[in-house]
Amino acid sequence: MGRETQQLVKAPGSQRAGKSEAEWQTRVELAACYRLAAHYRMTDIIYTHITARVPGEDGHFLINPYGLMWEEITASSLVKVDVDGNKVSESPYRVNPAGFTIHSAVHRGRHDAAWVMHTHTRSGVAVSCLAEGLLPINQIALQFYGRIGYHDFEGIALDLDERERVVASLDSNVALILRNHGLLTVGASAAHMFSKMFYLNKACEIQESALAMGRPLQHFDPAIAERVVSQYDELDQDDSEIGLEWKAHLRLLDRLDPGYSS
């Protein structure tokens, strides 16, 4: 597995052959998401996924090669699959069709959600185990006030029938807490999806710390919460704002781990 990754890094030109410019750009950004998630400690060894719709190819998506850790993933090693998680282009890597169940549900049901990220972080899973879920107790958490769905645990996501229920639980929201399981965010771009997951996970970490102090929590007036989430909504509409954040992530990655784009 390590030798395969090394060979791909050495010969990016041959791996790029036959791929459109739009697909390659999506591959590079998706690989960046994996490497950044590894840097920010949002991984679960080889499990969970970040997926992206291939531009101009109806029903085709990119997913991580099963067995690689997220810090190993490159643009060329990503695997192209159909809506059922079956490989549709040549690749030396396996895919995990069962792991694509949740992602395929979202991609099929929310056509605006070209990018989907699912994590099992410690804080994310911890908050998913609470009956009240994410609490609106800090500014970061308020960006999800009334903008987050909840999906009850049904076991390991192997049942294709669950896909419709996942989409119904997500509804039109940007994020979903899978109860007793983990977090999920969606976006029209890598920048939007990754930003939502970064801050949703941070909100969970803050909540975990606040509850651990065992002191009374300071709650917001609902009117303030509504005002703040509307402010966040305005920022979400400003692609230049999100773009600045995403470029900063990419500059960090280029300094620390530039191999992702090969």
C-alpha positions as CSV (number, residue, x, y, z in Angstrom):
1,M,0.0,0.0,0.0
2,G,2.8,2.4,0.9
3,R,4.7,1.6,-2.4
4,E,1.5,2.2,-4.4
5,T,1.1,5.6,-2.9
6,Q,4.7,6.4,-3.5
7,Q,4.5,5.5,-7.2
8,L,1.4,7.7,-7.7
9,V,3.3,10.6,-6.2
10,K,6.2,10.1,-8.6
11,A,4.0,9.9,-11.7
12,P,1.1,12.4,-11.4
13,G,1.0,13.1,-15.1
14,S,0.1,9.6,-16.1
15,Q,-2.5,9.5,-13.3
16,R,-4.0,12.7,-14.5
17,A,-4.4,11.5,-18.1
18,G,-8.1,11.1,-19.2
19,K,-9.4,13.4,-16.5
20,S,-11.1,16.7,-17.2
21,E,-9.7,19.9,-15.7
22,A,-12.8,20.1,-13.6
23,E,-12.4,16.6,-12.3
24,W,-8.7,17.1,-11.5
25,Q,-9.5,20.3,-9.6
26,T,-12.1,18.5,-7.6
27,R,-9.6,15.7,-6.9
28,V,-7.0,18.2,-5.6
29,E,-9.5,19.9,-3.3
30,L,-10.9,16.7,-2.0
31,A,-7.4,15.4,-1.3
32,A,-6.7,18.7,0.5
33,C,-9.8,18.1,2.7
34,Y,-8.5,14.7,3.7
35,R,-5.0,16.0,4.5
36,L,-6.5,19.0,6.4
37,A,-8.8,16.7,8.4
38,A,-5.8,14.6,9.4
39,H,-3.9,17.7,10.4
40,Y,-6.8,18.9,12.6
41,R,-7.2,15.4,14.1
42,M,-10.7,14.7,12.7
43,T,-9.8,11.2,11.4
44,D,-10.8,7.7,12.4
45,I,-7.8,5.7,11.1
46,I,-9.1,4.4,7.6
47,Y,-12.8,4.9,8.4
48,T,-15.4,7.6,7.6
49,H,-15.4,9.5,4.3
50,I,-15.4,12.8,2.5
51,T,-16.9,12.7,-1.0
52,A,-17.4,15.0,-3.9
53,R,-19.6,14.9,-7.0
54,V,-17.6,14.8,-10.2
55,P,-18.4,17.9,-12.3
56,G,-20.2,17.1,-15.5
57,E,-20.6,13.4,-14.8
58,D,-24.1,12.6,-13.6
59,G,-24.1,10.0,-10.8
60,H,-20.3,9.8,-10.4
61,F,-18.4,10.7,-7.2
62,L,-14.9,10.6,-5.7
63,I,-14.2,8.8,-2.5
64,N,-11.1,7.8,-0.5
65,P,-9.4,4.5,-1.3
66,Y,-10.3,2.0,1.4
67,G,-7.3,1.2,3.6
68,L,-5.3,4.4,3.2
69,M,-5.0,6.8,6.2
70,W,-6.2,10.3,5.4
71,E,-2.7,11.8,5.5
72,E,-1.8,9.4,2.7
73,I,-4.5,10.4,0.2
74,T,-3.5,12.1,-3.0
75,A,-5.6,13.6,-5.8
76,S,-4.7,10.7,-8.1
77,S,-5.4,8.0,-5.5
78,L,-9.1,9.0,-5.1
79,V,-11.5,6.5,-6.5
80,K,-14.4,7.3,-8.8
81,V,-17.6,5.5,-7.9
82,D,-21.3,5.4,-8.9
83,V,-24.2,6.2,-6.6
84,D,-24.0,2.6,-5.2
85,G,-20.3,2.9,-4.4
86,N,-19.1,0.7,-7.3
87,K,-15.9,1.6,-9.0
88,V,-16.5,3.1,-12.5
89,S,-12.8,3.8,-13.4
90,E,-9.6,1.8,-13.1
91,S,-8.0,2.0,-9.7
92,P,-5.6,-0.3,-7.8
93,Y,-7.5,0.5,-4.6
94,R,-10.6,-1.0,-3.0
95,V,-13.6,1.1,-2.0
96,N,-15.9,0.6,0.9
97,P,-19.5,0.5,-0.6
98,A,-21.0,0.3,2.9
99,G,-19.2,3.4,3.9
100,F,-20.8,5.2,0.9
101,T,-24.4,4.5,2.1
102,I,-24.8,7.8,4.0
103,H,-23.0,9.8,1.4
104,S,-25.0,8.4,-1.5
105,A,-28.2,9.2,0.4
106,V,-27.2,12.9,0.7
107,H,-25.8,13.2,-2.9
108,R,-29.0,11.7,-4.3
109,G,-31.4,13.6,-2.1
110,R,-29.7,17.0,-2.0
111,H,-28.3,18.0,-5.4
112,D,-26.9,21.2,-3.9
113,A,-24.7,19.1,-1.7
114,A,-21.9,18.4,-4.1
115,W,-19.5,17.8,-1.1
116,V,-20.2,15.7,2.0
117,M,-18.0,15.1,5.0
118,H,-18.7,12.6,7.8
119,T,-16.5,12.3,11.0
120,H,-16.3,10.2,14.1
121,T,-14.3,12.7,16.3
122,R,-14.3,12.2,20.0
123,S,-16.2,15.4,20.8
124,G,-18.6,15.0,17.8
125,V,-19.6,11.5,18.9
126,A,-19.8,12.6,22.6
127,V,-22.3,15.4,21.7
128,S,-24.2,13.0,19.5
129,C,-24.8,10.9,22.6
130,L,-26.5,13.7,24.4
131,A,-30.3,13.9,24.3
132,E,-30.2,17.6,23.8
133,G,-27.5,17.4,21.1
134,L,-25.6,20.6,20.3
135,L,-26.4,23.4,22.8
136,P,-26.5,27.1,21.7
137,I,-24.1,28.2,24.4
138,N,-21.4,30.0,22.4
139,Q,-20.9,32.1,19.3
140,I,-19.5,29.3,17.3
141,A,-22.4,26.9,18.0
142,L,-24.9,29.6,17.1
143,Q,-24.0,29.4,13.4
144,F,-25.9,26.0,13.6
145,Y,-28.9,27.4,15.5
146,G,-32.0,26.1,13.7
147,R,-29.7,24.9,10.9
148,I,-28.9,21.4,12.0
149,G,-30.8,18.1,11.7
150,Y,-30.7,15.0,13.9
151,H,-30.9,11.4,12.7
152,D,-31.6,8.6,15.2
153,F,-29.2,5.7,15.4
154,E,-30.3,2.6,13.4
155,G,-27.1,0.5,13.6
156,I,-24.1,0.5,11.3
157,A,-25.2,2.2,8.1
158,L,-25.5,-0.9,5.9
159,D,-29.2,-0.8,5.1
160,L,-29.9,1.1,1.9
161,D,-33.5,1.7,3.0
162,E,-32.0,4.1,5.7
163,R,-30.9,6.5,2.9
164,E,-34.3,8.1,2.6
165,R,-34.5,8.6,6.3
166,V,-31.1,10.2,6.4
167,V,-32.1,12.7,3.7
168,A,-35.3,13.5,5.6
169,S,-33.4,14.1,8.8
170,L,-30.9,16.4,7.0
171,D,-33.7,18.2,5.3
172,S,-32.4,21.6,4.0
173,N,-29.8,22.0,6.8
174,V,-26.1,22.3,6.4
175,A,-25.2,19.9,9.1
176,L,-26.5,16.6,10.6
177,I,-25.8,15.0,13.9
178,L,-26.1,11.3,13.6
179,R,-27.2,10.3,17.1
180,N,-24.8,8.0,19.0
181,H,-22.6,8.1,15.8
182,G,-21.0,11.3,14.6
183,L,-21.2,14.5,12.5
184,L,-22.0,15.3,8.9
185,T,-21.7,18.5,6.9
186,V,-22.5,19.4,3.3
187,G,-21.7,22.2,0.9
188,A,-21.7,23.3,-2.6
189,S,-18.0,23.6,-2.5
190,A,-15.1,22.1,-0.5
191,A,-14.6,25.4,1.2
192,H,-18.2,25.5,2.5
193,M,-18.3,21.9,3.6
194,F,-15.0,21.9,5.3
195,S,-15.7,25.2,7.1
196,K,-18.9,23.8,8.5
197,M,-17.3,20.7,9.8
198,F,-14.3,22.6,11.3
199,Y,-16.6,24.8,13.3
200,L,-19.2,22.2,14.1
201,N,-16.5,20.0,15.6
202,K,-15.1,23.0,17.5
203,A,-18.5,23.8,18.9
204,C,-18.7,20.2,20.1
205,E,-15.3,20.5,21.7
206,I,-16.3,23.7,23.5
207,Q,-19.5,22.1,24.7
208,E,-17.6,19.1,26.0
209,S,-15.3,21.4,28.0
210,A,-18.1,23.6,29.3
211,L,-20.1,20.7,30.6
212,A,-17.0,19.1,32.1
213,M,-16.6,22.2,34.4
214,G,-19.8,21.3,36.2
215,R,-20.9,24.9,36.5
216,P,-24.2,26.6,35.5
217,L,-24.2,27.4,31.8
218,Q,-24.9,30.9,30.5
219,H,-27.6,30.8,27.9
220,F,-28.5,33.3,25.1
221,D,-31.8,35.0,24.7
222,P,-33.5,33.3,21.6
223,A,-33.7,36.7,19.9
224,I,-29.9,37.0,20.1
225,A,-29.4,33.5,18.8
226,E,-31.6,34.3,15.8
227,R,-29.7,37.5,15.1
228,V,-26.3,35.7,15.2
229,V,-27.4,32.8,13.0
230,S,-28.7,35.4,10.5
231,Q,-25.3,37.1,10.6
232,Y,-23.7,33.7,9.9
233,D,-26.1,33.2,7.0
234,E,-25.0,36.5,5.4
235,L,-21.3,35.4,5.7
236,D,-22.2,32.1,4.1
237,Q,-23.4,34.0,1.1
238,D,-20.1,35.8,0.8
239,D,-18.0,33.4,-1.2
240,S,-15.0,35.7,-0.9
241,E,-15.1,35.4,2.9
242,I,-15.3,31.6,2.7
243,G,-12.6,31.7,0.0
244,L,-10.2,33.6,2.2
245,E,-10.5,30.9,4.9
246,W,-10.1,28.1,2.4
247,K,-7.0,29.7,0.8
248,A,-5.5,30.0,4.3
249,H,-6.1,26.3,4.9
250,L,-4.4,25.5,1.5
251,R,-1.4,27.7,2.3
252,L,-1.0,25.8,5.5
253,L,-1.2,22.5,3.7
254,D,1.2,23.6,1.0
255,R,3.8,24.4,3.7
256,L,3.3,21.2,5.7
257,D,2.1,18.5,3.3
258,P,2.2,19.5,-0.4
259,G,2.0,15.9,-1.7
260,Y,-1.8,15.9,-1.6
261,S,-2.0,17.5,-5.1
262,S,-0.1,14.7,-6.9
